[in-house]
């Protein structure tokens, strides 16, 4: 079983769904996560969004949006945070993307996260063939930019699960040798000797690993 993590980047003004587009563009509202989403047979859907910011602005936005059939704002324990239950109309590309999950028997790993730019970060789980076929049928208005992929292990943290076997080997050696201790107990040269590779390769692997872990923690 494989997983594939990618970011939905709209290629046109049209966003994933008009109800989300207005929230994303509002200066006093920050979208953080999508805890649940489901498409019904009539091609309307429901979503539970986690957000932060001006509740009054969020209520006004939802009340005035023609693509919102029903909604409710739910308080969160986080300061200035809340959840929004939204029953939304069937609009593209949202409907087309959600249908791909059923058509290719894919599991959507929740919650989905919004990046700092307001784009959706999505992880799907399924067979390699089904994932590749689904990606080939992503609507033309969306660019699915890959960030991670690999064998799916539900017990792994996603940042670590996305590492290659060679990257894991270098990381394990660095940790065991004390490279991340304070003060540092190992050098690139010593790690390279253990891993039987060049100093430059160690540096390249560790830089990529650190960048990947940091981005996963921040998104």
VMD Tcl script that draws the C-alpha trace (Angstrom):
set ca {
  {0.00 0.00 0.00}
  {1.34 3.42 -1.00}
  {0.73 6.99 0.07}
  {1.08 10.14 -1.98}
  {1.16 13.64 -0.49}
  {0.66 16.64 -2.74}
  {-0.44 20.25 -2.66}
  {-3.43 21.46 -4.69}
  {-2.40 24.65 -6.48}
  {-5.16 26.30 -8.56}
  {-4.08 27.24 -12.10}
  {-7.03 29.59 -12.57}
  {-8.93 32.05 -10.39}
  {-11.36 29.27 -9.52}
  {-10.37 27.61 -6.22}
  {-11.23 24.14 -4.82}
  {-14.73 25.47 -4.07}
  {-16.18 29.02 -3.97}
  {-17.07 28.66 -0.28}
  {-13.39 28.06 0.52}
  {-12.10 30.69 -1.89}
  {-13.82 33.53 -0.05}
  {-12.53 32.34 3.32}
  {-9.00 31.91 2.00}
  {-8.94 35.43 0.57}
  {-10.45 37.13 3.62}
  {-7.81 39.19 5.52}
  {-9.27 38.36 8.96}
  {-9.73 34.60 8.48}
  {-7.07 31.88 8.40}
  {-7.95 28.37 7.21}
  {-5.91 25.75 9.09}
  {-7.33 22.28 8.49}
  {-10.11 20.22 6.97}
  {-11.15 17.63 9.54}
  {-13.83 15.96 7.43}
  {-15.28 16.12 3.92}
  {-17.86 13.99 2.13}
  {-19.73 14.10 -1.19}
  {-23.37 12.98 -1.42}
  {-25.19 11.34 -4.34}
  {-26.77 14.68 -5.29}
  {-23.21 16.09 -5.60}
  {-23.62 18.44 -2.66}
  {-21.21 17.85 0.19}
  {-20.34 18.58 3.78}
  {-17.05 19.74 5.23}
  {-15.77 20.48 8.72}
  {-13.14 23.21 8.59}
  {-10.82 24.37 11.34}
  {-10.04 28.07 11.20}
  {-8.90 31.06 13.18}
  {-9.71 34.75 13.20}
  {-12.73 37.03 13.24}
  {-15.84 34.91 13.99}
  {-18.21 37.69 12.98}
  {-16.50 37.95 9.60}
  {-16.69 34.16 9.17}
  {-20.41 34.13 9.99}
  {-21.10 36.96 7.54}
  {-19.11 35.24 4.81}
  {-20.99 31.95 5.22}
  {-24.40 33.62 5.47}
  {-23.88 35.61 2.25}
  {-22.36 32.83 0.12}
  {-24.78 31.37 -2.45}
  {-22.74 28.15 -2.57}
  {-23.31 27.48 1.14}
  {-26.58 25.58 1.68}
  {-26.33 25.35 5.46}
  {-23.68 26.14 8.04}
  {-22.86 26.35 11.72}
  {-19.86 27.82 13.53}
  {-18.58 25.71 16.44}
  {-16.32 27.21 19.13}
  {-12.86 25.71 19.66}
  {-10.76 25.52 22.82}
  {-7.97 27.36 20.98}
  {-7.91 31.13 21.34}
  {-9.59 32.77 18.31}
  {-10.15 29.30 16.86}
  {-13.38 27.70 15.64}
  {-14.76 24.98 13.40}
  {-17.19 25.55 10.57}
  {-19.69 22.89 9.49}
  {-20.63 23.67 5.89}
  {-23.12 21.96 3.57}
  {-21.98 23.14 0.15}
  {-23.27 23.06 -3.43}
  {-21.80 20.78 -6.06}
  {-19.17 22.84 -7.84}
  {-16.01 21.98 -9.77}
  {-13.23 21.17 -9.25}
  {-14.34 19.97 -5.78}
  {-16.86 17.43 -7.11}
  {-14.46 15.99 -9.68}
  {-11.66 15.61 -7.14}
  {-13.86 13.93 -4.54}
  {-15.28 11.52 -7.13}
  {-11.73 10.34 -7.88}
  {-11.51 8.91 -4.35}
  {-14.45 6.57 -5.00}
  {-13.55 5.78 -8.60}
  {-10.02 4.66 -7.72}
  {-10.75 3.31 -4.21}
  {-8.46 5.76 -2.43}
  {-8.41 6.63 1.27}
  {-8.13 10.30 2.18}
  {-5.91 10.80 5.23}
  {-7.49 13.37 7.54}
  {-7.17 16.07 8.58}
  {-6.08 17.88 5.43}
  {-3.89 20.90 6.08}
  {-3.84 24.34 4.52}
  {-0.41 25.74 3.67}
  {0.62 29.28 4.53}
  {-0.43 30.27 0.97}
  {-3.92 28.86 1.56}
  {-3.45 25.78 -0.64}
  {-4.66 22.32 0.40}
  {-2.05 19.73 1.42}
  {-3.54 16.29 0.71}
  {-2.42 12.71 1.41}
  {-4.16 9.78 -0.31}
  {-3.58 6.08 0.37}
  {-4.07 3.23 -2.08}
  {-2.37 0.98 -4.59}
  {0.34 2.54 -6.72}
  {-1.61 1.97 -9.95}
  {-4.80 3.53 -8.59}
  {-2.98 6.58 -7.24}
  {-1.22 7.15 -10.57}
  {-4.48 6.79 -12.53}
  {-6.26 9.21 -10.22}
  {-3.48 11.78 -10.60}
  {-3.76 11.57 -14.38}
  {-7.42 12.53 -14.05}
  {-7.03 15.53 -11.74}
  {-8.94 18.46 -13.32}
  {-6.88 20.73 -15.59}
  {-7.61 23.70 -13.33}
  {-5.56 22.11 -10.51}
  {-1.83 21.42 -10.32}
  {-1.15 18.53 -7.92}
  {2.42 19.25 -6.78}
  {4.03 16.18 -5.18}
  {5.76 16.64 -1.83}
  {6.09 13.09 -0.46}
  {5.38 9.51 -1.52}
  {6.27 6.03 -0.36}
  {5.11 2.87 1.39}
  {2.29 3.62 3.80}
  {2.83 2.75 7.46}
  {0.12 4.16 9.77}
  {2.50 3.96 12.74}
  {5.12 6.20 11.12}
  {5.22 9.95 11.49}
  {4.63 11.34 8.01}
  {7.88 13.31 7.88}
  {9.91 10.16 8.59}
  {7.74 7.89 6.45}
  {8.59 9.99 3.40}
  {12.32 9.35 3.62}
  {14.11 7.04 1.22}
  {15.91 3.97 2.56}
  {19.29 5.68 2.02}
  {18.11 8.84 3.79}
  {16.94 6.75 6.74}
  {20.34 5.05 6.89}
  {22.18 8.38 6.99}
  {19.75 9.84 9.54}
  {20.01 6.80 11.83}
  {23.80 6.95 11.69}
  {23.79 10.68 12.45}
  {21.49 10.22 15.45}
  {23.38 7.20 16.83}
  {26.75 8.96 16.48}
  {25.53 12.07 18.29}
  {25.42 14.50 15.37}
  {22.32 16.14 16.85}
  {23.63 16.23 20.42}
  {24.67 19.52 22.05}
  {27.58 19.88 21.73}
  {27.77 17.93 18.46}
  {29.53 14.56 18.80}
  {30.02 13.63 15.12}
  {31.04 15.24 11.83}
  {29.98 14.76 8.23}
  {33.28 12.96 7.64}
  {32.63 10.42 10.39}
  {29.07 9.78 9.23}
  {30.32 9.36 5.65}
  {32.81 6.70 6.79}
  {30.09 4.70 8.52}
  {27.65 5.01 5.60}
  {30.34 4.41 2.96}
  {29.54 7.56 1.00}
  {31.04 10.98 0.36}
  {30.92 13.93 2.73}
  {28.90 15.84 0.15}
  {26.30 13.06 0.02}
  {25.90 13.13 3.81}
  {25.41 16.90 3.76}
  {22.90 16.70 0.92}
  {20.88 13.95 2.63}
  {20.80 15.63 6.04}
  {19.87 19.01 4.56}
  {16.96 17.47 2.66}
  {15.83 15.46 5.70}
  {15.90 18.51 7.97}
  {14.03 20.61 5.40}
  {11.37 17.92 4.98}
  {10.82 17.50 8.72}
  {10.65 21.25 9.33}
  {8.13 21.82 6.52}
  {5.97 18.94 7.80}
  {5.96 20.46 11.28}
  {5.09 23.95 10.06}
  {2.29 23.11 7.59}
}
mol new
graphics top color blue
foreach p $ca { graphics top sphere $p radius 0.5 }
foreach p [lrange $ca 0 end-1] q [lrange $ca 1 end] { graphics top cylinder $p $q radius 0.2 }
display resetview
